Amino acid sequence: MQTKTIVLIHGLFVNNTSWKEWKTYFENQGYTVHTPSNPGHAGNPVELKRNIPSELRTVSFEQTLDNLVKFIDTLPEKPIVVGHSFGGLLVQKLIELDKAVAGVSIDGAPPKNVMAPLSTIKIVWPVFNFFKGNSPYLGTKDWYHRAFFNNYSREESDKLYETVAAPESRRLARDPLLKSIGNVDFKKAHNPLLFIGGSNDAIFPADFTAKIANSYKDKNSVLDLKIFEGRSHFICGEKGWEEVAEYVLNWIKKQ
């Protein structure tokens, strides 16, 4: 693959600072790496928790996707897009829009037309809670320990919470479930896609990641799936993240 530009897209409950090590890793491999923040998510997570941005009340899925499209359109070449969690869904949409030469969805969120399992609904309910309106959501240390940092002790998890956890937009989280833009055309031919899951992911189980990947139907398009044993939803930041990044790098080189 000739493209040497990578765009790393963060998910919900964190922001673009979560890609710091990955950015350095791929830059050391000769790539130009961009880590844009989604609207309402820019800044230091420590400060964002203290002063929650009011923009989180209004930011939409369309706005977030359009923000990425406009950013990509400013680049000198069509990039490779790599997204984690909600960023994985954004990767699927960017591939559908032909805005990237290849895409990698890591522990990716589902599009509207793939039903999530009950376990997923239960653990993400606090942010989706319709009774809370569009008030911003900030997960508790306990929630992050169960949802993100379940491969760590509670003490380690609480420390990670301080530096990693960021407030989130309820509207942004709900939008793909409620609006047709959240659908993905699985019959359409597409550029290469890699789906990565973790066997210990408490939000999107590995078999659910496989279900999303296997929804694609075009036999002439490259579609790959890799499940990492023992990895949680914090797969891109937890111990051993280098193995995941190396796998992504090697996959990119094969395309």
Rosetta silent file (secondary structure, phi, psi, omega in degrees, C-alpha in Angstrom):
SEQUENCE: MQTKTIVLIHGLFVNNTSWKEWKTYFENQGYTVHTPSNPGHAGNPVELKRNIPSELRTVSFEQTLDNLVKFIDTLPEKPIVVGHSFGGLLVQKLIELDKAVAGVSIDGAPPKNVMAPLSTIKIVWPVFNFFKGNSPYLGTKDWYHRAFFNNYSREESDKLYETVAAPESRRLARDPLLKSIGNVDFKKAHNPLLFIGGSNDAIFPADFTAKIANSYKDKNSVLDLKIFEGRSHFICGEKGWEEVAEYVLNWIKKQ
SCORE:     score description
SCORE:     0.000 S_00000001
   1 L     0.000  126.984 -174.098    0.000    0.000    0.000 S_00000001
   2 L   -77.042  -28.290 -177.518    1.488    3.297   -1.127 S_00000001
   3 L   -60.973  132.758  177.901   -0.327    5.498    1.364 S_00000001
   4 L  -118.302   22.864  179.833    1.861    6.611    4.282 S_00000001
   5 E  -115.895  129.717  179.119   -0.841    8.579    6.103 S_00000001
   6 E  -123.237  135.229  173.434   -2.795    7.157    9.050 S_00000001
   7 E  -114.393  119.661  178.739   -5.732    8.734   10.874 S_00000001
   8 E   -97.948  124.956 -172.641   -6.394    7.312   14.361 S_00000001
   9 E  -114.501  119.643 -177.401  -10.000    7.822   15.521 S_00000001
  10 L   -79.320  163.944  179.423  -10.861    7.617   19.208 S_00000001
  11 L  -101.219 -162.022  178.298  -14.030    6.172   20.696 S_00000001
  12 L   -79.495  159.023  174.009  -16.430    7.211   23.414 S_00000001
  13 L    72.586    0.022  174.240  -15.466    7.782   27.063 S_00000001
  14 L  -139.985 -176.083  171.651  -11.873    8.726   26.092 S_00000001
  15 L  -139.091 -166.774 -171.990  -10.356   11.221   23.668 S_00000001
  16 H   -66.261  -15.461  177.340   -7.510   11.461   21.158 S_00000001
  17 H   -65.333  -17.974  179.389   -4.844   11.466   23.898 S_00000001
  18 H   -67.733  -13.041 -179.030   -5.528    7.715   24.155 S_00000001
  19 H   -97.211    6.935 -172.370   -3.613    7.273   20.861 S_00000001
  20 H   -51.619  -50.757 -177.665   -0.352    8.846   22.087 S_00000001
  21 H   -68.340  -37.479  179.023    1.718    5.637   22.042 S_00000001
  22 H   -65.256  -39.184  179.196    0.215    4.425   18.774 S_00000001
  23 H   -59.649  -48.223  178.680    1.013    7.735   17.101 S_00000001
  24 H   -62.473  -42.560 -178.994    4.661    7.440   18.112 S_00000001
  25 H   -58.019  -50.563 -176.891    4.768    3.765   17.102 S_00000001
  26 H   -74.631  -29.924  174.275    3.535    4.370   13.554 S_00000001
  27 H   -64.100  -38.048  177.690    5.583    7.545   13.124 S_00000001
  28 H   -67.510  -16.823  176.679    8.662    5.473   13.950 S_00000001
  29 L   -94.995    6.952  174.927    7.611    3.179   11.100 S_00000001
  30 L    94.743   10.545  180.000    7.659    6.084    8.637 S_00000001
  31 L   -95.901  152.085  168.593    3.983    7.058    8.641 S_00000001
  32 E   -92.095  122.179 -170.857    2.436   10.483    9.026 S_00000001
  33 E  -119.661  130.930  177.388   -0.101   10.044   11.820 S_00000001
  34 E  -116.656  139.759  178.844   -3.050   12.251   12.719 S_00000001
  35 L  -128.376   70.430 -178.640   -5.137   11.917   15.887 S_00000001
  36 L   -65.691  147.558  175.278   -8.077   14.331   15.504 S_00000001
  37 L   -94.809  144.148  175.644  -10.391   14.785   18.461 S_00000001
  38 L   -70.010  155.123 -178.693  -14.119   14.469   17.978 S_00000001
  39 L   -53.385  132.806  179.051  -16.150   17.671   18.546 S_00000001
  40 L    83.070    4.806 -174.715  -16.395   18.509   22.231 S_00000001
  41 L  -117.460   -0.833 -175.439  -13.592   16.110   23.164 S_00000001
  42 L   -72.954  140.810  175.186  -10.384   18.125   22.752 S_00000001
  43 L   129.510 -175.138  177.370   -8.138   18.649   25.758 S_00000001
  44 L   -84.588  125.196 -179.159   -6.576   16.924   28.725 S_00000001
  45 H   -52.576  -32.578  178.742   -8.924   14.285   30.216 S_00000001
  46 H   -61.935  -46.326 -179.655   -8.048   15.511   33.714 S_00000001
  47 H   -72.522  -36.397 -179.290   -9.278   19.015   32.881 S_00000001
  48 H   -62.153  -35.332  177.779  -12.236   17.787   30.823 S_00000001
  49 H   -69.154  -31.264 -179.739  -13.580   15.936   33.874 S_00000001
  50 H   -78.178  -37.531 -178.167  -13.300   19.109   35.945 S_00000001
  51 L  -128.702   86.163 -174.483  -14.854   21.366   33.316 S_00000001
  52 L   -69.272  123.683 -177.502  -17.183   19.308   31.133 S_00000001
  53 L   -61.003  131.738  178.973  -17.593   20.952   27.687 S_00000001
  54 H   -66.049  -22.803  179.934  -21.128   22.209   27.032 S_00000001
  55 H   -59.827  -23.068 -179.792  -20.685   21.150   23.388 S_00000001
  56 H   -65.565  -15.913  177.306  -21.237   17.559   24.516 S_00000001
  57 H   -73.802  -25.687 -170.216  -24.937   18.356   24.865 S_00000001
  58 L  -118.630  -15.724 -174.717  -25.358   18.995   21.156 S_00000001
  59 L   -60.979  134.760 -176.415  -22.677   17.109   19.203 S_00000001
  60 L  -114.402  167.598  176.697  -24.238   14.655   16.729 S_00000001
  61 H   -65.163  -43.308  178.746  -23.076   11.601   14.804 S_00000001
  62 H   -59.211  -43.266 -179.928  -23.474   13.475   11.507 S_00000001
  63 H   -63.420  -41.808 -178.523  -21.364   16.346   12.834 S_00000001
  64 H   -67.792  -43.752  177.540  -18.664   13.983   14.069 S_00000001
  65 H   -65.132  -43.711 -179.987  -18.529   12.023   10.801 S_00000001
  66 H   -63.965  -36.187  177.673  -18.580   15.230    8.745 S_00000001
  67 H   -59.435  -41.897  178.834  -15.763   16.622   10.892 S_00000001
  68 H   -70.632  -41.731  179.024  -13.616   13.616    9.949 S_00000001
  69 H   -60.322  -46.424  179.831  -14.565   13.770    6.269 S_00000001
  70 H   -63.524  -38.461  178.157  -13.614   17.448    6.071 S_00000001
  71 H   -64.836  -47.349 -179.875  -10.330   16.745    7.855 S_00000001
  72 H   -60.650  -36.647 -179.689   -9.478   13.853    5.526 S_00000001
  73 H   -65.623  -16.956  177.832  -10.278   16.026    2.510 S_00000001
  74 L   -86.985  -11.890 -176.537   -7.486   18.400    3.569 S_00000001
  75 L   -76.773  152.102 -178.259   -4.855   15.631    3.525 S_00000001
  76 L   -71.843  -15.602  178.672   -2.489   15.223    0.543 S_00000001
  77 L  -149.212  157.539  177.822   -3.507   11.571    0.113 S_00000001
  78 L   -68.285  127.565 -172.113   -6.343    9.249    1.041 S_00000001
  79 L   -90.150  174.902  162.895   -5.383    7.752    4.427 S_00000001
  80 E   -91.496  133.758  179.791   -5.615    4.488    6.269 S_00000001
  81 E  -112.862  133.094  179.607   -8.167    4.921    9.063 S_00000001
  82 E  -126.555  122.622 -177.846   -7.906    3.087   12.385 S_00000001
  83 E  -129.747  145.001  177.094  -10.666    3.454   14.948 S_00000001
  84 E  -108.664  134.479  174.827  -11.339    2.130   18.428 S_00000001
  85 L    58.504 -117.137  177.097  -14.849    1.382   19.739 S_00000001
  86 H   -58.770  -31.222  175.760  -17.168    4.147   18.456 S_00000001
  87 H   -63.692  -27.405  176.522  -14.228    5.106   16.228 S_00000001
  88 H   -66.362  -38.357  174.441  -14.547    1.659   14.670 S_00000001
  89 H   -64.968  -40.641  176.909  -18.067    2.508   13.510 S_00000001
  90 H   -62.310  -35.707  175.091  -16.731    5.786   12.097 S_00000001
  91 H   -60.980  -45.686  179.270  -14.121    3.733   10.208 S_00000001
  92 H   -58.810  -41.516  179.709  -16.895    1.638    8.672 S_00000001
  93 H   -68.975  -39.078  179.404  -18.709    4.790    7.528 S_00000001
  94 H   -66.378  -36.791  175.706  -15.530    6.351    6.117 S_00000001
  95 H   -66.223  -42.624  178.420  -14.817    3.178    4.137 S_00000001
  96 H   -59.613  -36.703  179.682  -18.410    3.182    2.887 S_00000001
  97 L   -83.684    1.434 -179.179  -17.918    6.799    1.751 S_00000001
  98 L    58.913   42.052  178.650  -14.627    5.812    0.041 S_00000001
  99 L  -100.017    2.755 -178.722  -12.647    8.262    2.162 S_00000001
 100 L  -146.033  148.852  179.817   -9.898    5.772    3.065 S_00000001
 101 L   -79.535  -20.365  177.169   -7.737    3.227    1.252 S_00000001
 102 E  -163.341  156.803 -179.257   -8.136    0.772    4.150 S_00000001
 103 E  -138.504  146.503  176.852   -9.773    0.636    7.542 S_00000001
 104 E  -127.979  121.172  177.591   -9.181   -1.055   10.888 S_00000001
 105 E  -107.469  116.356 -177.742  -11.968   -1.338   13.453 S_00000001
 106 E  -108.375  117.934 -176.152  -10.697   -2.285   16.932 S_00000001
 107 L    50.610   44.024 -169.691  -13.380   -3.381   19.412 S_00000001
 108 L   -70.804  145.577  174.219  -15.721   -1.489   17.100 S_00000001
 109 L   -71.507  153.114 -177.685  -19.237   -0.290   17.899 S_00000001
 110 L   -82.551  151.583  168.638  -22.016   -1.737   15.749 S_00000001
 111 L   -73.310  170.971 -176.952  -23.897    0.061   13.005 S_00000001
 112 L   -58.502  -33.905 -174.043  -27.662    0.499   13.399 S_00000001
 113 L   -91.389   21.991  169.263  -28.396   -2.603   11.323 S_00000001
 114 L  -129.532  116.391 -175.403  -26.516   -5.041   13.607 S_00000001
 115 L   -72.225  128.698  179.193  -28.302   -5.824   16.861 S_00000001
 116 L   -78.700  149.243  177.838  -26.142   -5.570   19.978 S_00000001
 117 L   -72.188  162.735 -178.728  -26.287   -8.352   22.601 S_00000001
 118 H   -59.309  -35.726 -179.403  -27.990   -7.824   25.948 S_00000001
 119 H   -62.009  -37.057  177.705  -24.628   -7.712   27.749 S_00000001
 120 H   -67.749  -46.065 -178.884  -23.623   -4.683   25.660 S_00000001
 121 H   -59.236  -42.313 -178.859  -26.924   -2.918   26.259 S_00000001
 122 H   -62.387  -43.865 -173.078  -26.626   -3.444   30.013 S_00000001
 123 H   -79.558  -25.874  179.345  -23.129   -2.028   30.362 S_00000001
 124 H   -96.117   -1.851 -178.013  -23.632    1.022   28.110 S_00000001
 125 H   -53.851  -39.228 -178.757  -27.096    1.856   29.461 S_00000001
 126 H   -53.948  -35.584  178.918  -25.787    4.608   31.808 S_00000001
 127 H   -82.952  -33.201 -178.727  -24.773    6.759   28.818 S_00000001
 128 H   -77.157  -22.631 -175.459  -27.794    5.873   26.657 S_00000001
 129 L   -34.288  105.393 -175.117  -30.282    6.487   29.497 S_00000001
 130 H   -69.381  -20.048 -180.000  -33.022    8.470   27.745 S_00000001
 131 H   -72.386  -12.561 -179.399  -34.336    9.813   31.051 S_00000001
 132 H   -91.952    2.006 -178.754  -31.147   11.912   31.352 S_00000001
 133 L    61.779 -140.936  179.410  -31.863   13.936   28.202 S_00000001
 134 L  -104.579   21.733  177.036  -28.740   15.289   26.505 S_00000001
 135 L   -63.716  140.341  178.771  -26.823   15.996   29.692 S_00000001
 136 L   -59.432  151.301 -179.734  -23.145   14.986   29.338 S_00000001
 137 E  -111.344  133.595  172.197  -22.186   11.633   30.825 S_00000001
 138 L  -127.155  112.586 -178.892  -19.176   11.002   33.033 S_00000001
 139 L   -65.369  149.927  177.045  -18.653    7.392   34.002 S_00000001
 140 L   -80.289  166.753  175.802  -17.742    6.516   37.578 S_00000001
 141 H   -59.999  -36.971  179.592  -14.519    4.787   38.550 S_00000001
 142 H   -65.079  -43.176 -179.814  -16.558    1.649   39.175 S_00000001
 143 H   -62.731  -45.155  179.704  -18.107    1.769   35.683 S_00000001
 144 H   -63.472  -35.626  179.446  -14.710    2.192   34.010 S_00000001
 145 H   -65.002  -38.572  179.811  -13.320   -0.680   36.061 S_00000001
 146 H   -78.158  -35.947 -171.875  -16.091   -2.980   34.835 S_00000001
 147 H   -93.534  -38.394 -172.731  -16.262   -1.685   31.247 S_00000001
 148 L  -110.960  -51.196 -167.631  -12.725   -0.621   30.304 S_00000001
 149 L  -103.268   33.619 -175.078  -10.102   -1.566   32.847 S_00000001
 150 L   -70.283   -8.500  174.635  -11.342   -5.050   33.820 S_00000001
 151 L   -91.124    5.318 -178.113   -7.875   -6.532   33.195 S_00000001
 152 L  -118.301  160.191  171.793   -6.454   -4.373   36.014 S_00000001
 153 L   -67.481  162.279  179.592   -6.755   -4.322   39.779 S_00000001
 154 H   -61.305  -37.550  179.496   -9.173   -1.757   41.168 S_00000001
 155 H   -63.649  -45.540  178.019   -6.241    0.339   42.395 S_00000001
 156 H   -64.778  -40.976 -179.635   -4.622    0.333   38.934 S_00000001
 157 H   -60.363  -43.420 -179.208   -7.989    0.980   37.324 S_00000001
 158 H   -63.960  -34.996  177.165   -8.635    4.042   39.475 S_00000001
 159 H   -68.509  -40.994  177.573   -5.273    5.527   38.464 S_00000001
 160 H   -63.305  -36.958  178.882   -6.053    4.950   34.790 S_00000001
 161 H   -54.654  -43.749 -176.024   -9.415    6.632   35.283 S_00000001
 162 H   -61.085  -39.171 -173.008   -7.726    9.879   36.271 S_00000001
 163 H   -98.345  -19.768 -173.252   -5.599   10.124   33.122 S_00000001
 164 H  -109.015  -42.684 -173.044   -7.719    8.332   30.498 S_00000001
 165 L   -64.233  138.199  179.299  -11.436    8.770   31.257 S_00000001
 166 L  -135.178  149.925  176.981  -13.243   11.658   29.550 S_00000001
 167 L   -65.176  156.616 -172.800  -16.842   12.943   29.702 S_00000001
 168 E  -132.569  159.883  177.892  -19.115   11.869   26.880 S_00000001
 169 L   -92.147  120.063  175.992  -22.070   13.025   24.780 S_00000001
 170 H   -64.873  -39.046 -179.239  -25.261   11.045   25.288 S_00000001
 171 H   -62.410  -44.645 -179.978  -26.593   12.345   21.981 S_00000001
 172 H   -60.858  -41.253 -179.303  -23.498   11.200   20.099 S_00000001
 173 H   -65.728  -38.910 -175.809  -23.746    7.742   21.659 S_00000001
 174 H   -79.334  -33.365 -169.900  -27.445    7.370   20.821 S_00000001
 175 H   -47.143  -48.535 -176.885  -27.496    8.842   17.316 S_00000001
 176 H   -63.610  -21.032  177.596  -26.355    5.750   15.361 S_00000001
 177 H   -80.539  -24.606 -170.565  -29.150    3.729   16.986 S_00000001
 178 H  -106.245  -19.473 -174.187  -31.823    6.251   16.103 S_00000001
 179 L  -118.555  147.651 -176.317  -30.860    7.636   12.691 S_00000001
 180 H   -62.230  -23.526  178.528  -30.513    5.968    9.307 S_00000001
 181 H   -63.017  -18.072  177.996  -26.984    7.369    8.942 S_00000001
 182 H   -75.543   -9.049  177.705  -26.043    4.755   11.527 S_00000001
 183 L   -77.740  153.652  173.155  -26.657    1.979    8.971 S_00000001
 184 L  -122.023  136.105  177.778  -23.847    0.414    6.920 S_00000001
 185 L   -82.004   98.405 -175.514  -24.354   -0.971    3.405 S_00000001
 186 L   -77.072  -12.497 -179.322  -22.928   -4.475    3.839 S_00000001
 187 L   -88.387  -16.129 -174.917  -23.530   -5.454    0.198 S_00000001
 188 L   -74.115  138.929  173.076  -21.379   -2.675   -1.236 S_00000001
 189 L   -61.748  145.798 -174.737  -17.841   -3.401   -2.483 S_00000001
 190 L  -146.884  159.497  173.508  -15.300   -1.802   -0.163 S_00000001
 191 L   -69.389  163.922 -174.462  -11.617   -1.172    0.389 S_00000001
 192 L   -51.535  136.711  179.262   -9.774   -3.565    2.750 S_00000001
 193 E  -130.322  134.916  174.508  -11.204   -3.825    6.256 S_00000001
 194 E  -120.437  128.078  174.314   -9.716   -5.456    9.342 S_00000001
 195 E  -108.345  131.446  178.471  -11.787   -6.120   12.456 S_00000001
 196 E  -121.746  134.695  176.882  -10.011   -6.720   15.761 S_00000001
 197 E  -130.656  168.443  176.947  -11.674   -7.909   18.957 S_00000001
 198 E  -123.223  136.111 -175.840  -10.631   -8.929   22.443 S_00000001
 199 L   -68.776  -15.224 -179.806  -11.798  -12.094   24.178 S_00000001
 200 L  -114.414   25.515  179.576  -12.134  -10.213   27.489 S_00000001
 201 L   -75.901  119.235 -176.941  -13.956   -7.161   26.095 S_00000001
 202 L   -84.488  -13.039  179.553  -16.764   -6.302   28.532 S_00000001
 203 L   -97.871  -55.212  178.952  -18.518   -3.888   26.138 S_00000001
 204 L  -118.970   97.762 -178.596  -18.345   -5.605   22.740 S_00000001
 205 L   -56.521  154.254 -176.588  -17.723   -9.355   23.116 S_00000001
 206 H   -57.701  -38.953 -179.529  -15.407  -11.014   20.610 S_00000001
 207 H   -68.901  -24.654  175.740  -18.235  -12.991   18.985 S_00000001
 208 H   -73.966  -39.471  173.882  -20.109   -9.738   18.443 S_00000001
 209 H   -57.832  -43.185  178.213  -17.061   -8.244   16.699 S_00000001
 210 H   -62.897  -38.341  179.338  -17.081  -11.339   14.488 S_00000001
 211 H   -62.235  -43.560  178.561  -20.802  -10.854   13.795 S_00000001
 212 H   -62.523  -48.193 -179.159  -20.219   -7.290   12.584 S_00000001
 213 H   -60.134  -43.165 -176.553  -17.314   -8.360   10.377 S_00000001
 214 L   -75.345   -2.357  176.510  -19.239  -11.286    8.924 S_00000001
 215 L   -75.427  -21.262  178.691  -22.110   -9.005    7.957 S_00000001
 216 L   -71.276  136.552 -170.073  -20.118   -7.820    4.928 S_00000001
 217 L  -113.867  -16.524 -175.914  -21.175   -9.746    1.812 S_00000001
 218 L   -73.024  114.528 -174.302  -18.977   -8.666   -1.107 S_00000001
 219 L   -72.738  -16.416 -178.644  -16.741  -11.653   -1.848 S_00000001
 220 L   -93.875   -2.001  179.092  -14.263   -9.609   -3.887 S_00000001
 221 L   -99.341  143.288  179.051  -13.488   -7.178   -1.053 S_00000001
 222 L   -74.066  124.545  179.052  -10.791   -7.849    1.551 S_00000001
 223 E  -140.417  115.407 -178.402  -12.318   -8.509    4.974 S_00000001
 224 E  -123.027  155.386 -178.299  -10.185   -9.876    7.826 S_00000001
 225 E  -137.575  135.103  176.973  -10.848  -10.657   11.475 S_00000001
 226 E  -137.753  125.863  176.119   -8.446  -11.118   14.396 S_00000001
 227 E  -108.943  126.241  177.579   -9.388  -11.873   18.004 S_00000001
 228 E   -95.450  123.607 -179.834   -6.747  -11.275   20.691 S_00000001
 229 L   -67.287  136.458  173.436   -7.037  -13.602   23.654 S_00000001
 230 L    77.290    0.672 -177.528   -7.369  -12.002   27.078 S_00000001
 231 L   -89.314  143.966 -179.122   -7.657   -8.417   25.796 S_00000001
 232 L   -96.593 -171.967  176.658  -10.240   -6.011   27.201 S_00000001
 233 L   -67.945  -18.060  177.846  -12.004   -3.010   25.677 S_00000001
 234 L   -87.967   28.115 -173.104   -8.902   -1.039   26.683 S_00000001
 235 L   -53.933  -32.824 -176.979   -6.976   -3.127   24.133 S_00000001
 236 L   -82.847  -10.432 -178.614   -5.199   -0.120   22.589 S_00000001
 237 L  -121.344  -17.825 -174.685   -3.857    1.127   25.911 S_00000001
 238 L   -78.736  172.091 -179.817   -3.425   -1.874   28.140 S_00000001
 239 L   -52.255  132.843 -179.914   -0.302   -3.952   28.649 S_00000001
 240 L    88.516   11.526  179.640    0.751   -5.586   25.401 S_00000001
 241 H   -58.933  -26.911 -178.440   -0.787   -2.953   23.102 S_00000001
 242 H   -60.399  -34.671  179.075    2.394   -3.166   20.993 S_00000001
 243 H   -63.952  -38.751  179.209    1.395   -6.642   19.798 S_00000001
 244 H   -68.930  -45.181  179.067   -1.909   -5.262   18.510 S_00000001
 245 H   -61.671  -39.875  178.953   -0.226   -2.292   16.823 S_00000001
 246 H   -64.905  -38.901  178.075    2.309   -4.611   15.182 S_00000001
 247 H   -62.942  -43.513  177.672   -0.490   -6.816   13.868 S_00000001
 248 H   -61.557  -44.760  179.732   -2.196   -3.754   12.366 S_00000001
 249 H   -59.097  -47.576 -178.575    1.092   -2.617   10.828 S_00000001
 250 H   -65.075  -36.735  177.354    1.753   -6.005    9.225 S_00000001
 251 H   -64.598  -43.721  178.961   -1.808   -6.165    7.900 S_00000001
 252 H   -58.558  -43.703 -177.687   -1.451   -2.706    6.357 S_00000001
 253 H   -64.332  -24.314 -178.821    1.777   -3.734    4.658 S_00000001
 254 H   -82.152  -15.786 -175.175    0.058   -6.719    3.034 S_00000001
 255 L   -80.531    0.000    0.000   -2.656   -4.633    1.369 S_00000001
